[in-house]
Amino acid sequence: MATSQAPTRQAITLKGSTNLVTEFFKYAANTILFQRGVYPSDDFHMVKKYGQTVLVTQDLALENYLDRILKQVNKWLLTGSVTQLVLAIISKDTRLPLERWVFDVNLVEPPVDSEAPAPPKPESEIQAEIRYILKQIVSTVTFLPIIDDPTVFNILAYTHDSADVPADEWVDTDPLAIEASKSQQVKLRSFSTDVHRIEAMVAYRFEG
């Protein structure tokens, strides 16, 4: 009599994890730009993702810019070259950095004292963690200072020295840091796959 085995869950691959993380950055950036009023609300439309409604830009120039950025980020994630991504919101008039949304990229290290490998993490659990982060980004409007001035944004990538950096699209730039005496920080939730762990936080200018 033939017996059947219960299907085993496959561990997520480097490529699969890279695509999940890249996609998260896309939706996180769109959520931040909408919630912080960097672009008009009319420029966004609703889509279903991660079991919830998220807002995505309809501005073609912005969409193309983010696609180019994320295509390179995807390559860096595959080679383990990127350690941090920052979305900085800057005053259009004074050029002062107002907020820095920071995403640390870490590789998940297997436990050294464990003989058996850790069981693969369910994708539903990963998506739930991502959903919580996006909801937290939305809820930050309750404590972040209201931004009255027109703003622009910049995306910074911190990479290893050995990273292949396209000179025509990425240049060394000001870190757009907020002076320590005028900066408040809030740690956000994190999420992880079998390969990557993303730690999130926001620093904002507080004149107090």
C-alpha positions in Angstrom: 0.0 0.0 0.0 1.5 3.3 -1.0 2.0 5.9 1.6 2.1 9.7 1.1 4.2 12.1 3.0 3.0 15.4 4.2 4.5 18.2 2.0 7.4 20.0 3.6 7.7 23.8 3.4 10.6 24.9 1.4 13.0 27.5 2.8 12.9 30.8 0.9 15.8 31.2 -1.5 18.1 34.2 -1.7 16.4 35.3 -4.9 12.9 34.9 -3.3 13.9 36.8 -0.2 15.5 39.5 -2.3 12.3 40.0 -4.3 10.2 40.1 -1.1 12.5 42.7 0.5 12.6 44.8 -2.7 8.9 44.7 -3.0 8.6 45.8 0.7 10.8 48.8 0.0 8.5 49.8 -2.9 5.4 49.8 -0.8 7.1 51.3 2.2 8.4 54.2 0.1 5.0 54.8 -1.4 3.3 54.7 2.0 5.8 57.3 3.4 5.6 59.6 0.5 1.8 59.6 0.7 1.5 59.8 4.5 4.0 62.7 4.8 2.4 64.7 1.9 5.6 64.7 -0.3 3.3 64.2 -3.3 -0.4 65.2 -3.6 -2.9 62.5 -2.4 -4.5 62.6 -5.9 -1.3 61.1 -7.3 -1.9 57.8 -5.5 -4.4 55.0 -6.0 -5.3 52.0 -3.8 -4.2 48.4 -4.4 -4.6 45.3 -2.4 -1.3 43.9 -1.0 -0.3 41.9 2.1 -4.0 41.4 2.8 -4.7 45.1 3.2 -5.1 48.3 1.1 -1.9 50.2 0.3 -1.5 53.4 -1.7 0.8 53.5 -4.8 1.8 56.4 -6.9 0.3 57.1 -10.3 3.0 59.7 -11.1 4.9 58.1 -14.0 8.1 60.1 -13.3 8.1 59.0 -9.6 7.2 55.4 -10.5 10.1 55.2 -13.0 12.5 56.7 -10.5 11.5 54.2 -7.8 11.7 51.3 -10.3 15.3 52.3 -11.3 16.3 52.6 -7.6 14.8 49.3 -6.7 16.2 47.5 -9.6 19.7 48.4 -8.4 18.8 47.6 -4.7 17.6 44.2 -5.9 21.1 43.5 -7.4 22.8 44.7 -4.2 20.6 42.5 -2.1 21.5 39.4 -4.2 25.2 40.1 -3.7 24.9 41.0 0.0 26.3 44.5 -0.8 23.7 46.8 0.8 23.6 47.4 4.5 21.1 50.3 4.8 18.5 52.2 2.9 17.4 55.7 3.9 14.4 57.7 2.6 15.1 61.3 3.6 12.5 64.0 3.4 13.9 67.5 2.9 12.5 71.0 3.0 12.3 72.2 -0.6 13.1 75.8 0.4 15.7 75.5 3.2 17.1 72.0 2.1 17.1 71.0 5.8 16.5 67.3 6.4 13.2 66.9 8.3 12.9 63.1 8.5 15.1 60.1 7.9 13.3 56.7 7.4 16.0 54.2 8.0 15.9 50.5 7.0 18.9 48.4 8.1 19.5 45.3 6.0 21.0 42.3 7.9 21.7 38.7 6.8 20.1 36.1 9.0 22.8 33.9 10.5 21.9 30.3 11.3 22.4 29.4 15.0 25.9 28.0 15.5 25.0 25.7 18.4 22.0 24.0 16.7 22.5 20.7 14.9 19.2 20.8 13.1 18.4 23.7 10.7 15.6 26.1 11.8 12.3 25.3 10.1 11.5 27.5 7.1 9.5 30.6 8.0 6.0 30.7 6.5 5.5 33.4 3.9 2.2 34.2 5.6 4.2 35.1 8.7 6.6 37.3 6.7 3.7 39.1 5.1 2.0 39.6 8.5 5.2 41.3 9.8 5.4 43.5 6.7 1.7 44.4 7.2 2.4 45.5 10.7 5.3 47.8 9.6 3.2 49.4 6.9 0.4 50.0 9.4 3.0 51.5 11.8 4.2 53.9 9.1 0.6 55.0 8.6 0.1 55.5 12.4 3.3 57.7 12.7 1.2 60.7 11.6 -0.2 60.7 15.2 3.2 61.8 16.6 5.4 63.1 13.8 5.5 66.9 13.5 3.1 68.4 10.8 5.1 69.4 7.7 3.7 72.6 6.3 6.6 73.4 3.9 6.9 71.9 0.4 9.2 68.9 0.6 11.3 66.7 -1.7 12.9 63.4 -0.9 16.1 61.5 -1.6 17.0 57.8 -1.3 20.4 56.9 0.1 22.0 53.5 0.0 24.8 52.4 2.2 26.9 49.6 0.6 30.1 47.7 1.2 33.2 49.2 -0.4 33.3 46.2 -2.8 29.8 46.9 -4.2 29.3 47.6 -7.9 27.9 51.1 -7.9 26.7 52.5 -11.3 28.4 55.9 -11.5 25.7 57.4 -13.8 22.9 56.9 -11.2 24.5 56.8 -7.7 26.9 59.4 -6.3 28.5 60.0 -2.9 26.3 62.5 -1.2 25.5 64.3 2.1 24.0 61.8 4.6 21.2 64.3 5.2 21.6 63.7 9.0 19.5 65.7 11.5 21.6 67.4 14.2 21.6 65.2 17.3 20.3 68.0 19.5 17.3 68.4 17.3 16.6 64.8 16.5 14.0 62.4 17.9 14.0 58.7 17.0 11.3 56.1 17.0 12.1 52.4 16.4 9.6 50.6 14.2 8.9 47.0 13.8 11.1 44.6 11.9 10.5 41.7 9.6 12.6 38.8 8.5 12.8 36.0 5.9 15.0 32.9 6.1 17.7 35.1 4.5 17.3 38.8 5.4 16.2 40.8 8.5 15.0 44.4 8.0 15.1 46.7 11.0 13.2 50.0 10.6 13.2 53.4 12.4 12.4 57.0 11.8 14.4 60.0 13.0 12.7 63.4 12.8 13.5 67.0 13.4 12.1 68.3 16.6 12.8 71.9 17.5 10.9 71.6 20.8 
